[in-house]
């Protein structure tokens, strides 16, 4: 037990070092999505599943025109870049 529970010699210095390294770490940009990725996800939806809180059935999503998918991509990427996720998504 003595070898596992040794007192820390200078806890303040250890905290300072860890905090400094965390603050100085570079934050990477989020990986943005693209229309092909969204199309692939929509293709993978099962039409027999119940719609979510928005009430849009998966069958309708599978028939979205390219323009609507491009708009979804714009929304998703904006959310990723601003880090502001809609409250409804946080509750889901």
ZILIN-V220985 format. One record per run of one state. SS is the DSSP state (2 for helix, 1 for strand, 0 for the rest). FROM is the first residue (numbers start at 1). TO is the last residue. If there is no record, write none. Layout:
# ZILIN-V220985
ss=SS from=FROM to=TO
ss=SS from=FROM to=TO
This chain:
# ZILIN-V220985
ss=0 from=1 to=10
ss=2 from=11 to=24
ss=0 from=25 to=34
ss=2 from=35 to=43
ss=0 from=44 to=57
ss=2 from=58 to=61
ss=0 from=62 to=65
ss=2 from=66 to=82
ss=0 from=83 to=86
ss=2 from=87 to=91
ss=0 from=92 to=92
